[in-house]
């Protein structure tokens, strides 16, 4: 089963690379403002997860520089998901607001909708 997952994951990643979306082009000041807002966002993800790819493609379309955290291959990030987020489920967007309050958002559609409402 692991071999099948590896093959399918590789195929998914290849087609994602092949049909990668174009990002929004903004002037430097506007992009810098958006980049400063995305500093407090972290996406916990698995590289070949289709739902994670969906979120990463949306990030690329919107030209968002959100830190990616590989919760499959990095034990520290996996542990953060368990202890702070409550479960190992990806994709998960860690949102830290201006007051320091942290929210963990788990569904890919919810994450994409959040990003679109905040940055589009």
PEURPE-V644990 format. One record per run of one state. SS is the DSSP state (H for helix, E for strand, L for the rest). FROM is the first residue (numbers start at 1). TO is the last residue. If there is no record, write none. Layout:
SS_FROM_TO, SS_FROM_TO
//
This chain:
L_1_1, H_2_18, L_19_27, H_28_38, L_39_40, E_41_45, L_46_49, H_50_61, L_62_66, E_67_70, L_71_74, H_75_85, L_86_91, E_92_96, L_97_101, E_102_105, L_106_107, H_108_119, L_120_120
//
